[in-house]
Amino acid sequence: MSEKMPPEEMDYLTTDQGVRINDNQNTLKAGERGPSLLEDFIFREKIMHFDHERIPERIVHARGAGAHGYFQVYETMKKYTKAKFLQDPLLKTPVFVRFSTVAGFRGSADTVRDARGFATKFYTEEGNYDLVGNNIPVFFIQDAIKFPDLVHALKPEPHNEIPQASSAHDNFWDFISLMPESIHMIMWVLSDRALPRSYSMMEGFGVHTFRFVNEQGQSHFIKFHWKPKNGVCSLLFEEAQLIAGKDPDFNRRDLWESIEIGCYPEYELGVQILEEQEAEKLEFDFLDATKLWPEEEVPVKIIGKMILNRNPDNFFAETEQAAFHPGHIVPGIDFSNDPLLQGRLFSYLDTQLIRLGGPNFHEIPINRPICPVSNNQRDGFMRQTVNKGRINYEPNSLGGGCPMEAGWKSGGFVSFPEKIQGEKIRKRPETFNDHYSQASLFWNSMSKPEKSHIAKAFRFELGKVGFKHIQEKMIQHLNQVNHSLAAEVAEGLGLDVPLEIKGSGYKKSSPLLSQESHKPSSIRGRKIAVLAAEGVNKTRLEELIKEIVREGALAFVIAKNLGNLKSEENDLIKVDKSFLTESSVMYDAIFLPAGTHAEALKKQPEALIFVQEVYRHCKPILAIGEGNELLQYCGLKENLCLDSDWNQSFSRQGIVSAGKKADFKVVFKDFSKALMEHRHWERE
């Protein structure tokens, strides 16, 4: 604190009661070497608060990261819904978004193989609306009564609490092998979708079927989609494992740093819309949360955008205390009879009561609506609202009847009057019994590399299972999905390859399910590692870095030591990172600049490993001038500009090679194109 600040404006240390503290270094004692005294109210308050700082972590989605932003609809949606935040294109609705892993505890790593939570709180003028979703459009189970069993099986095994944040263990696969309804979700979880490169590069889905209800009371069934503007991109499993050791905060750090530098994550909100009579004609049950609506059959209508542009001021106060609940809806949005959704409506509310200390969690600032709140709820733990007056009941005459009910025309919430008939019964409809068709649909829709990664993931996960009968049961399930997949996994596990089942395996595909169909239109959000040493050519280096940053990407100069490098032109170049703390798996591409520094890099094992890993992981590489010599030294010899003064450039399999005098615009265009491909699988 500046000494020039007036005493009345000084930020003095105080107790929770506002009493200024004179000494925060020593407890009150009976003499310098005597015992501490019980009357030390400053120490007692401080240690009491410290002892109670921790609240119960979420049972699932414990590890998360959050950000503030806004949502803006593109055009009025009044044809489908009366929700006010979906009407005015000029209205910016504040939002808070929390991304999360599902299985791990708070201290686990970001990059584990897992589904990801994608929960959005809209602070609308009609009240808070929570769109609670995942980065996978389907779920493991059809009915919420199985949710405790699923989570118990997924979590570390109770006798030894191993493994952390991983589904590769006996209990989980024993459960899955006995739950064929989970097979579709398992295909997604063992695909690249479970290893997102960044929160800004993963889709979000509402999972369940909801309703839009318009002013006239007409209903349409809908599913929600978040489409990232940066494209849908993933890590390789090997990268995810290495990053977990190098930087377990990789995804949350990427989110934080992107917002800090103004590279704001942006998403578009889309909805699939179905009239009731159309929904009943689908070849699957639209209320089944283990099924998706293929976009080729039910197109996604893009209705608005969301931009995340502000980091939380305090992680605990905002990200950790944010309370999401699928039952927080506004007029114009309603539920369907999805049995998994119905159960979640109870579970989310119940868990917040324990986690956040009582029924007043809605008064915590991050959860507080921006619209007025007026009801007769009173008291309870941590009540903050000071209700005035004598009225705490309804109906009343002493308060003029207020607060009173609001009709539909006055913005009151009215549940859609769905006609219901049937017996009270514990039974699922027959239409919920097809467990393999959409798992096959997903497999058929994958590219060749994606299929290869899924098969390897099954071999890894089931290879961790110690019971042969569980492995064999899973092979039987996979044989219903696709025989070649079952055969490859069986061979990898040393099991007998099953006979192909005649008539099994759904034949349709949905190309939009593949990440290859969701490439970005820019290099925004990409991170490029620039490898350098003494003698690097500053001119071409800065020329490219300037263009990278202008296009919304990031470039970091990485060298053996931090500090400054002397360039070929005898200027100083600042080093951003060192090889000791960085790894190729933390970047999307590398740039090897021109300059005499190439000889020094050849003698640095860390630089050679960096280049070799980038090549093995199919990422883009740009080499200019002498930078090509480093590629050649690493064993890459085809189509390289080895005459550093050449004015030519080549681009092949994501490797852009150019001479010092090559046309910069052409070189950068080729490199950008390679970056937008994300991976060049022909090198795998």
Secondary structure, 3 states (H helix, E strand, C coil): CCCCCCHHHCCCCECCCCCECCCCCCCCECCCCCCECCCCHHHHHHHHHHHCCCCCCCCCCCCEEEEEEEEEECCCCCCCCCCHHHCCCCCCEEEEEEEEECCCCCCCCCCCCCCEEEEEEEEECCEEEEEEEECCCCCCCCCHHHHHHHHHHHCCECCCCECCCCCCCHHHHHHHHCCHHHHHHHHHHCCHHHCECCHHHCCEECCCCEEEECCCCCEEEEEEEEEECCCCCECCHHHHHHHHHHCCCHHHHHHHHHHHCCCCCEEEEEEEEECHHHHCCCCCCCCCCCCCCCCCCCCEEEEEEEEEEECCCCHHHHHHCCCCCCCCCCCCEEECCCHHHHHHHHHHHHHHHHHCCCCCHHHCHHHCCCCCCCCCCCCCCCCCCCCCCCCCCCCCCCCCCCCCCCCHHHCCCCCCCCCCCCCCCCCCCHHHCCCCHHHHHHHHHCCHHHHHHHHHHHHHHHHCCCCHHHHHHHHHHHHHHCHHHHHHHHHHHCCCCCCCCCCCCCCCCCHHHCHHHCCCCCCCCCEEEEECCCCECHHHHHHHHHHHHHCCCEEEEEECCCEEEECCCCCEEEECEECCCCCHHHCCEEEECCECCHHHHHCCHHHHHHHHHHHHCCCCEEEECCHHHHHHHCCCCCCCCCCCCCCCEEEECCEEEECCCCCHHHHHHHHHHHHHHCCCHHHC
